Amino acid sequence: MHAIAFNHGWSYRHLNSDEPFTPVTVPHDAMLAEPRSPFAASGLNSGWFEGRDYEYVKRFTPDASLAGSSMILEFEGVYHNAEVWVNGEQAAFRPYGYTNFTVDVTDRFVAGSENEVRVIARNADQPNSRWYSGAGIYRPVTLWTAPREHIALDGVTVQTLSIGTALDIDGGVPEPARVRFTVETTASGTVSVEIAAADPLSDIAAVVPSVGEPVGEVDWGSDVPKIVGNAVVVDGKAVIELDIPNPRLWSLDEPNLYTARIRYTAADDPDVGAAEVAGSPDIATAATPATTDATTVTFGIRELAWGSEGFKINGKRVIIQGACIHHDNGVLGACAYADAEERKLALMKANGYNAIRSAHNPCSKALLDAADRLGMLVMDEYIDHWYIHKTQHDYVDYFDEWWRRDLTDMVVKDRNHPSVVLYSTGNEVGETAQPRGIKLTREMTDFLHGLDPTRPVTCGINIFFNFLTSIGIGQYSDKKAAKEAAAAERRREAGDLHSLEDKHTAVGSEFFNNLAGLLGAGFMKTMATLPFCDWATRGAFANMDVAGYNYGIKRYAHDLRKYPRRLILGSETFCSDAYRFREFAKRHPRVIGDFVWAGMDYMGETGIGSWEYEDYAPLRIGYGWLTAGSGRVDLSGRALGEALYTRVALESGRDADGGVDRGPYLAVCPVNHTGDKHSPSAWKMSNAIDSWAWNGCDGRRANVEVYARAVSVALLVNGREVGRKRLRGGLRGDCIARFACTWEPGEVTAVSYDADGREIGRRSLHSAGDRTELRAAVEWPTATAMTMTAGADGSAAVADDAVAVRPGHLAFVRVRYTDDHGVTKPLERGIVHAEVAGGTLLGYGSAAPHNPGSFLDADSDTYYGETLAVVQVPESAASGDVVTVTFTDDAGHGTTLTIPVA
């Protein structure tokens, strides 16, 4: 089928209003433009955004040549309870806000005439989510066209059947690989497959006849693949198996991809030659029929296995070292721009993670495409709840009717991606402690196996919370969800801001997050060791391929002994457990992996992972807070000290020689706040950042963290050793050493040593000079541009490299207060105004978890000296054009960044 982007020409307004329509381009997050209010029913779940309903309208005239063609609209994501109306008639309803869905408009669109598409997206039914959902058409829309008889949309399935067992003497790739193509068509016909790879590889041409005639073995020589077995077309599906010699396998280190072009010709096409119908092997002399339809599929050749020897890719054990991520893209809200999705994964990979968990909903197509290219594994998750409400207006009312359709659409969309290695049926669903839920666990697992038998199925279960559910006092219940919604409504009706906080009673997630913050990260892990927790989870764990443990690391050793066939996945874990997990998993292959909460900070669920001081936030979580503060990478994409820790703990970085990067890295807790009280959280182990530029803090105590896999580490300040510590290895050890010293200008250095006292690594941080500048540089993607930097005295200098950006794509611009050498000054703070010429400012703001402002404004406060702007280059731009972004503050600092168009 042919894809036509359907993202331009939309307008939107609030539903049932007399407002004028506002032109927008999809993806569009309507919630991001709503006001935030202390009386918002969603409260901390969404970051206090108000919820509204919306209507989108697009008028479209299909080309007259499309008359008689099949036409299908694909919506990748509409939040939520979406209705699609075509020319005044309802054509579709889809309640789940995170799934892709299609609308057949073949007999609804009139080619050559104007047609109207109207989409209703509802979000006034608050609260409906535990995090910031966004609203509207927040993912792309595509119009697919084809002849009436064609290859079905997403109708091609590619499966690696085997990759052989014979390795060459150097341990190279196995050969050959057998790949199966299953092609679904709307009628009988001839199907052919052509495959090409980036590396030199002969194209593969395989032709299968119509009417179910079997094809014998067809061999074009030893250098190219061949059809094997009985490949047939039956009931509209062609099954073709190919042996591919010397395959380039897809793996984390070498994410090799192939492109297959599938061609289809209807059986009754008069141009089809007799040779094809008869299944003649003489492809070179057979008549060439006219192609009725064609599609391309990108795939990777790789083989998954899981069992007593662990989780394997292409026969080699892989320890999944992952991070949970939500669907939002920071200052862009829920908008799923392809560049933003790829950047998010690239940040995760750069900081040592080899996998992501799509928490807690199916991810976008763009994210999976990026995972395939970058070599990242994906745990593909369905939903956050089953039949018990977590919020009053969530998906529970639709779940029973729709879960099979939702899972089908998720798998059909995602099954050809080599990056997808696990399916998850849910997150912290207390239902798994009940007989009905245990039965449903098996039903969902079996249903996924029927759709795709090549991947294991799991479900993230909070072991302690399951026990609470089993005795009737669970974290979530229909009654608690109703109570939360009723309390929100009373607060709104009262309209009394002073009584708002005094009368607020936390329930559900908020209550347990607060409790965990007070009691610390060990609370849930220790409670999970109770025998009752085993009793409340073993039924559900027996009904999935891999047992998903949320915060259950203290159960691993016991449960591996008790359940000798159980595979364990840390489906949600604390950052502070990274080293212990890695060391344990190396010794116990049935512990297949781990996903830290969270990889990148996200909007909503405000404050659960924040350590904030009163200069940036009130310590009590309330209105004005915006993000969870729970990322190892902050909302702007900056790696925090915890990311450096996990990079070392997971042994996931590489040094200059390609070996394991064992550090040392170092980070410093805010020296200006040493000893000050901060907001509590169990999801943060440290608020250290990689900076020594705490100017003005002379004589204050500095708490310094050093991360290294070494026998010992030393800390030097301006060349003087101020401390040395021995690191304990093994299951009871860690790779972090904490030092206290006195801050002074200059240099702080960490040095690591082996068992013989030999230096094996060092790294330094420097203080900043007195001069303050404002600098801006394109952080993503990377190339070259010019930045003119002006200090408060008006002098200018050429600064950081930036990037050439393609038309229609995004530039992520980091803005920093620095000294004249480019050292970031975290204690400098100001409101920075952004002005864009020749492009569009899509989002702008800092990573501060408490942020009462808007990402749609042209002014942003800085957070520890930084903020982030996302600029879009117009699609109409041409190579040689430029986009100019100017940043200024009230103190006279300014910088102008010129971004060339590629």
N, C-alpha and C positions, 0 to 999 in steps of 0.2 A: 504494500500500500504506500501511497505517496503522502508525505507529511507536509501540511501547510500550517505554519505558526499562526496561532489564533489569539495573540496576546495584545495586539494593538486595537485601538478604536473602541475601547470600552468606556463607559461612564457609570458612575454610581451615585447613590444617595441613600439616606435612611429610608427604610421601608415605611410605606403609608404616610409619607410626608409630602409637603408641597415644595420642598427644597428644589432648587435647580440641580441638574445633574452635573457632576464634576468629572472631566475627562481623566482617565487613569490608564496606565499600562500594567498588564498582568505580568509577573506576580504582584499582588497588591494586598497589603495588610491593613484593613480598615480599622482594626482595633487600635493600632498605633497612633491614630489621629484623634482618638477619643480623649476627653478629659479624664484626669485621675481625681478621685475624691475619697476622703476618709470614710464616706458612707457607702462606697461601692460594695455591692453584695459579694463580689468575688474576694474582697479583702486582700490578704497577703498572698493568696493563691496566684492571682494575676498581677500583683503589683499595684492594686487599687485602680485599675482601669475600669471605666464604666462599660457595660455591655449593651449593644444595640443590634437591631436587625437591619439588613441592607438589601438593596436590589441593584444588580448590575445589568446594563443593557448594551448590546452591540448589534449594529445593523451591518449586514454583510450581503454582498451580491456575488454568488458563485459564477464563475465564468460559464458562458453558454455551452462550452465544450464539455462541461461536467454533466450535462443532461443524460439521464439514464445510468449514471455512475452510482456506486455505493459511496455513501458519505457517513462518517462516524466522528462525532465529537468526543475527545478524551479530556476529561478534567483530572489533573493529577492530585488536586487537593482543594476542597472547599470546606471551610469551617463555618457552621456545621448545619445539619438538617437541610441539606441543599435541595432546592427545587430548580429544575431547568424547564423553561417554557420556550417553545418555538412557535413563532407566529400566532401567539395568543393561546396556545394549547399546551398543557403540561405534558412534558415528554419524559421526565424522570424525577425520581426522588431518591436521595441517598443520605441516610442519617449520619454515618460515621464521618467525622471531619478529617480523618487522616488517610483515607484510602483513595486510590484512583478509581474512576468509574467512567463508563462510556455511554453515549447516547446515540442511537442509530437515527440519523436525520435524513436517510436516503429518500424517504417518501414525505419528508417535512420541508426540506429545502427546495426551493424552486430555482433552478439554474437560470441565469440571465435576469433574475429579478431580485429586488431587495428583500431580505429576510431579517427577522428580528429574533435575537436570542436574549432571553431574560433569565437571570439567575438570582434566586433568593437565597441568601445566607443568613442564618439566624445565630445570634449570640446574646440576645437579651435575657435568655433563661439562665440567669446567674444564681448561684455558682454552678459551673458545669465542668470545671477542670481543677486539678491540683497545681497547675503551673500556668504560665502565660501561654494561651492557645493561639493568640492572633484571631483574625476573623476575615471572612470574605474569600475571594479567589486568590489564595496565597501561593499557589504553585502554577506552573504553566498550563496552557490549554492548547490542544492541537486538533486540527481538522484533518482526518485521514480520508483519502479518496482512492478509489480503485474501480475497475470494471465490476459489473454485477457478480461475475464469477471470479473469485480471487483467493489469495492466501489470507486466512483469517488474521485479524489484528492480534498480535502477540501469539500467533498460531504456530510458531516455530520453536521447538524445544531441542536444545543441544545437550547431549549427555555423554560424558566420558565413561565408556564401559570398562576400559582397562588401559594401562600404560606399559604393560609388559613387565618382565622381572629381570631381564638381563642388563646389568650395568656394565659400562666399559671399565677398563682397568683403572682409569683415573676417577671413577665415581661419577661419571657424567650422566646424562639423561637416559632413561630406559627407552627401548624401542621394541616394536612400534607401539603407537597408541591407536586404540579403536574408539571411534566417535560415532554416536548415533544421532541422526537428525529425524525428528518427527515433525512433519509439516501438515497442518490442518488447512484444508481448502474448503470452499463453499460448494464445490462440485468435483466430480471425477475429472482427471486430466493428467497431463504430463508435468512432472516436477524434476527440476535439475538443481544441483548444488555446485557452486564454484567457491573455492576457498583460497584465500591469499593471506600471507603473513608479512610482517615488516621485514623479516630476514628473507634472503633468497630462498624461495620455495616455489616449485611449479604449481600453477593453478590446478585445482581438482575439478573435473567436470563429470558429474554423475547424473544419468538420466534414468528415470523410472517411468514406465508406461502406465496408462490408465487401465480401467476395468479389472484391476486386481491381478494382472498377469505377472507371474514371478520372473525375476531377473536372475540369470546365472552369474557366475563370477566374471567380472569384466576387468581386465588388467591392461593398463597402458604402459607397462614397463616398470622396471625396478625403482626408477627415480620419482615416481608419482604414486599417490594413493590409488586405491581400487575399491570398487563395490564388492562386498562379500555377502554371502548368504542369500536369502530370499527377500529382497527389498521389494515391497509391494505398495500399491495404493488401494486402500480398503476403507469404505465409509468416510471418504473425504480426508483420510490421513495417509500420507506417504511416510514410510519408515525406511531410512537409508543408513547403512552402516559402512563406515570407511576405515580402512587401516591407513594410518599416516606414519610413514617411516621418519625416523629422526625428528620427533616432534620437539618443538620449543615449549616446554612445560610452563604453566603459570605457577608462580610461587611468590612468597613474600619478597625475596631478594631479586627475583627476575619475573616480574609480572608480564610475561609474554602474552600477547593477544592475537587472535585470528579474526578475520572478517569473512563471513560466508554470505554469498549472494544467492538467494533462492529465486528461481524462475518457475513460473507456472503458466501452462497453456491448457485451456479447457478442452475436454475430450472431443467435443463436437465442433471445434474450430476447423473450418474447411482448409486452413493452411497447414494443419498437422500432417506430416508425411507418414506413409504407411510403415516406414521402417521403425519410427518411434513407437507406434501402436503395437507392433509385433515384438518390440523389445530387442531389436537387432543390436548386437554388440558392435557393429561396424559404425561407430559414431562418426567417423570421419566422412563416410559416404552417405549417411542418412540425411534426408531432407531436413532443413532447419525451419521449425514452425515459428510463427510470430508469437512473441511473448505476450501473454494476456496480463500478467501481473508479476511484480518482482519486489523483493524486500531484502534488506541486509540485516545480519545479526552478528554482533561482536561477542566472542566467547573465548574462554581460556581452556586449555587442556590440562586438567589436574584431577587427581584421585584422592578422595577422602576415605579415611578409615578411623574407627574409634573402638576401643576395647581395652583389654587388660594391659596393653603396651602403650596406652595413652591415645592422644589425638594425633593423627598422622596426615600429612599432605604429601602425596607422591612417595609414600613409603617411609618418610622421615618424620620423626616425632617433632611436633611444634607445641610449645607452651604458649597458650593464648595469654597475652599480656595487654589487656584492653582497658578502655575507658568508656563510661556511659556518657552519651551526649543527648541533649534535647534537640528539638527540631528548629528552634529559633536561631537566628544569625545575629545576635547582639543588637547593634544600633539599627539594623535593618528589620527588626522584629521577626515575624514569621516568614517573611518573603524568601522563597527558595530560589535565589539566583544561583546559576550553575557555578559562577566564580566563587561565591561565598561558601557553597557546599564543598568545593574542592579545597579552598583555603583552610576550612575547618579540619578536614582530614589531614592536610599537609602539616598543620600545626600539631596534630596528635602524633603523627609519625615522627616529626622532627623532635618531639619531646619523649620519644622512647616507647610509644605504644604501637602494637602491631595489629590492633583490632578495635572496633567500636561496637557498642551496643546501642541500637536505636531505641532509646528510652523515651516513652513507652508506647511507641506506635510505628507503623511502617514508614520508612524514610523515602525521600524523593528519588526519582530516577537519576537526577544529576549527581546525587551523593554516591549512588552505587556505581555509576560510570567512573567517577573519580576514584573510588576504592579499587575498581578493576585496574585502572591505569597506575595507581600509586603502589599497589601491593599491600592493601589493608584488608583484614578479615572483618566480616560483618555478622553480628548476631541480630537477625531480623526479627523484631518483636512486634506482636500484634496489638496488645492493649494493656490498660492499667487496671481493669476490673472485669468481673464477669457478671454475676447476678446480684451482688451486694453493692449498694451505692457507696461511693467514696465522697462524692458531692451530690447534692440533691438532684441536679439536672444533667448528670452525666449520661453515658450511653447505655446504662443498665436497662432502660425500658425497651431498647431495640435489640439488645444483645442476643437473646434466644432466637429471634427470627432471622438475624442477619449474620451470625458469626461464620457460618459455612460459606456464604457468599463473600464475606470480607477476606477470609483466609484464602479462598480460591483466587481472588483478584490479587492479593499480595503475592502468592506463589507464582502465578502466571506472569506477573510483572517482573519478578526478581530471580526466577529459577535459572536463567541463562548467565547470571553473573557469577564468575568464579570466586569473587570475593565473599559471597554469601555462603557461610559454612554451618550456620546454626539457625533453627527457627525457635522462637520463644512464644508460647501461647499467652503469657501474661506476666504481670509484675505484682508481687506481694498480694496475691489474691487469697484472702483468708478462706475463701470457699474451698480451698484444697484441704482444709481440716474437717470438712463435712462429708458425709457419705455421698450426697448429690455432687459435690465438687470433685471428689475422688473419681467418681464415674465419668464426670465431664472431662477430667484430665485425660483419661484413656480415650474418650471419644475424639477429642481434639488431636491427640497424638496420632491416632489411627487415621484420622481424616487427612492430616498433613502427609503421612506416609503414602496415602493413596494418591495425593497430588504430586508428591516428590519423594521417592524412597531413597534419594542419594544423600540426604542430610539428616543429622540427628535433631531431635526435638527436646527442648527443655522448657522450664518455667521458673522465673525468679521467685523464690519463696522466702519470706522472712520467718525464720524458724521459731523465734520467740513469739512473734505476733500470731503465728498459726496456733500455738498453744493457747494464747489468750482467746482466740476465736473459738477454739474447741470447748472452752468452759463458759462461753457466752459473754465475755467482756472484751471482745476484740477491738482493735484500733478503729475499725470501720464497721458501720452497721447502717441499715436504712433509717433507724431511729436517730442516730447521731447526725447523719447527713441532713435529715429534716430539721433537727434542732439547730444546726449551724445556719441553715437557710432562714429559719424563723427569726433567729437572733439578729441576723443581718438586716432583715426587713424591719424589725423593731428599732434598730439603730437609725436606719434611714428615716423612718417616720418621726422619731424623736428629734432628729436634726440637732442634737446637743453634742458638740464636739468635746466638751469637758467631761461629760458622763460616758463618752464613747469608750475610753480606755478603762475607766473605773469599773464599768459593768461588763466588759468583754471577758468571756470565759472560753478558753481554748478547748477545742474538741478535735477528734480525728488526728490527721497528720500534724497539725499545729501542736496539739498537746504532747504527742510522743516526741516530736522534734525538740520541743522545749525541754522535755524531761531528759532526752539524750544530751542536750547541751549542758544541762546542769550536772549530770552524772558522768559524762565523758564517754569516749568511744568504747570503753570496755563494758559498758552497761549491757548492750544488746548481745555482744559476743559471749559474755559470761552467762547471761540468762539462757542463751541458746544451748548451753551444755546440760541443762536440766533433763532428766529422763523423760519428763512429760513432753518435751519438745520433739523428741524422737517419735514418740507415739503419735503425735499430731501431724507428722509429716511423712511417715514411711509409706502410707497408702498412696499418696500422690506421687512420691518419688519412684515408686515401683511402676508407675504408669507413664513414665517418660524415659527417654534414652539416656539423658544426662540430668542429674539432680542439680538444680540451681539453688545455691545457698546465698541468701542475702545476709551478710554479717554473721557468718557461722564458722569462721576459721578455727575456732577452738573445738569444733566437733570433728574436724577432718580426720585426725588420727584414729579416734574412736570408731567413727563410722566406716572407715576403710577396713578395719578389722572385723566389724560386726556384719558388714554387707560386702562380701568379697567380690561381687559382680557390679557394684555401684560405681559409676563415674561421677565425679564431683566437679562442679564449676562454681567458682566464686562469682555469682551473677551480679553481686553488688558488694563492694568492700570499702574499707577505710584506707586512705592514703598511707597511714602509719603502718599498715600491715604488708606493704609491698615487699620488703626484704624477706620477712618471714614466709610469705607466700612463695616467693621465688625459690628459696632454699628448700622448702618443703616439697614443692612441685618437682624439683630436680630429682628428688629421691623417690617420689611416689607418682608414677605416670598416670594413675587413675584420677589424680587431680589435674584436670586438663587445662585450667585457665582461671582468669580473674579479670573482673571489670571494676575499676575504681569509680566511686562516686565523688566527683564527676570529673570528666576530662576537661571540659571548657565550661566556664560559668554560663548561666542561663537566666532568663527573665522569669519572674514569679517564684513561688515557694520562698518568699523573701526572707533573707537573713539566716537561713539554716546553716550556712557554712561560713559566716562572716566573723572576723575578729576586727571590729571597728572601734575607733576612738571618738571622743566627743567633738573633735575638730571637724570630722567628716560625717558624723551621724549621731542621733540620739541612741543610747545604748539599748533602749527598749524597742523591740521590733514593732513598727507601726507604720502609719501613713507616711509616704515619702520614700520608704525603702522600695527598691525596684527589682533587685536580683538576689539570687540565692547566695552569692559569694562563695560558691562551693567548688569552683574549678581549680585544677592545678594550673590551668591557663586562664587568665581573667577574661572578662567580657570583650576586651579590645584585642585579645590574642597575645598578650604579653605572658611569657612563661614566668611563673613565680618560683620561689625557692623549693616548694614542694615538687614542682616538675623536675628540677635538677636532682632532687632526692630520688624520685622514682626512676629517673634515667639511670642512675647508678645502681639503685636497688635491683632493678630488673635486668641489669647488664645488657641494656638495649642500645646504647650508643656505640659508635665506632670511632676509634682514634685515627690519627693521620695514616697509620700503617694498615688500617682495615681491621685491627683487632678490637676486642672489647674495650670500650672506654670506661676505665675504672676511676675516673676523676683525677684529682680532687676538683670539686666545685665548692663555692662558698656563697653564703647569703647572710644578710644582716637584718635583724628585727629593727623596726623603726626606732632609731636611737632617741629621737625627740619624745618618744612615749615609753621609754624604759621604766618599768614599774607601774605604769598606768593601767587602770582597769579597762577591759574591752568587752564587747558583747560576746556571750559564750556560744560555742558550737562544738559538736562532736565530730563534724566533718572537716575540720581543719586541724592540722598538726603543728602548723607554724605560719606566721605571717611575715617571714623573712623574704627579702628580695635581694637580688644581686647588685647591691649598691653600697659604696662606702662614702657617698657624697652627702653626708649628714652635716653640712656646713652650719656652724653656729652651735654645735653640740659639744664643744671642747670640754673635756673633763667628765663628761657623762659616761655611764657604763654602757657598753655596747655588747649585746648578745649576738654572737657569731656562730653560725652553723657550718660545718664542713662535711661534705658528702664524698665518701671515697670507699673503694674496696681495696683496703690496704691493711697492713698489720698495725701501723700507727700513723698519726698525723700531727703536724705541728702548726701553730699559728704564729705568724710574724707580723708585727706592726712597725713599719719603717725599718725593716731589717732586724728588729729585736724579737727574739723568741719570747712570747708571752704565755705560752702554754703548749703542752704536748700530751696527747692521749693515745692510749692503746685501744684498738677496735676489736671487739669480740666477734668472731664469726660463728657460723653454724645456725641452727634453728633458734637458739636463744640470743643470738647476736643481732647486730644491725650495722649499717654503713654510715651512721651519723655520729659526729662528735660535736658537742656543744661547748663553747668557750665564752667566758666573760672577760672583757678587757676595757680599757679606757679609750674612748674615741679621741682621735687627734687627726689633723689633716695629714695627707700623704697617701701611703699605700698599706693595704692589709693583704697578706699572702698566706695561702694554705699550701703545705708541703706534705706529700705522702711518702711512706717508706715501706720497704718489704721486710721480711723476717731477719735479714742480715743488716738492716739499718741503712740500706742503700736508697737514695731518693729515686722514686719512680714517677713522680708527677708534681706539678705545682701550678697554681693559678692565683692571680692577683686582681684586686679591685682598687680603684683610685678615688680620691676625693676630687671635688670640682674646684675650679678657679672662681675668682670673685665676679668676673664678668658674666652677665646673664643674657642669653640670646633665645630667640624662638626659632626652632628648626622644624622643617617638615620634609618628609621623604616618602616615596611610594614604597610600602613594605611588601605588598603583594599585587601583581606578580613582580618579578625582578628583571631589571634591565638598566637603561641609562637615561637620565634626564638632568636638568640643572635646577638647583635650588639657590635662590638669592636670599641670604640671611641678613637681617638688620638688627643691630643691638639698640638699646635705649638711646644711644648717642647718635643713631642714624647711620652709622657706618655699615657697609655691606661687604659680604664675602661669599664666594662660591662654596657651597656645602655639599650635603649628602647626595649620593647617586639616587636616581629614581628610576622610572620605567617607561617604556613605550607600550601603549595599551591599544588593543584592537577595537575597532568600532563596535559599539553595543556592549562592550565589556566594562568591568569595574576596576577601579584603582582604590586600594586601601591605603590611606595616607595617615601615617603616624606623626603627630605634632608633639614636640617636646620642648620644655625649657632645658637648656644646656649651658655649659660654659663654652669658651671659645675653642675648646678641643672636642666638642661633641659629647661630653660626659653629661648624662641626664642628671638634673637637680631635683630630687623628689620633694624637697621642701618648698620649692617655688610653686606658687598657685595663682591662677588668674582666670577671668572669664575671657575666652578667646573667640573672636568673631571670624567666621569663614565666609568667603565670597568667591563664587565660581563663575568663570567666564568661559563659554564654549562647551559647557557640560552641565550635568545635573548633580546637585548634592542630594544623595539618596538618604543618608543617615549620618548623624554627627553626635558624638557624645563620649564621655569617659567611662571607665570601668567601675566607677564608684558604686558599691551595692546600695547605698542611700543616695538617690538622685531624684529630686522632686521635679526636674525639668523634663524636656521632651527631646527625643532623638530626631525630631523633624524640624527643630529650630536651627538657626544659623549661629547660635551662641552656645558655648559649652564651657563648663567649669573643668579644670584639669584635676586629675587624681594622681597623687604622687608624681606630679610634674608632666603628665601625659594626657592626651586625648586622641580620638580617632575619627577620621572623616572617610566616608565612602562616596566616591565620585564616579558617575557613569559617563562614558564617552558616547556621544550620539551615534546611532546606527548610520546616520547619513554622513558622518565624518569620513574624510579621505586621508590617505597616507600623506604625512607632511603637515596636517593640521595640528593645532595644539589646544590643550585645555589648560587654563590658568587658574590656580587656586591661591588666594591670598588670605593669610591669617594675621590678625592684629589683636592686641589687648589694650587696655586703658593705660598701661604703664609706658606705652610707646614702643613695645617690642613688636616686630613684624617680620613676616617672611612670605615670599612669593614662590610658588612651585609651578614650574612649567612642565606639563606632561605631553610629550609628543604622541601622535596617533600612529600606530604601526601600519 
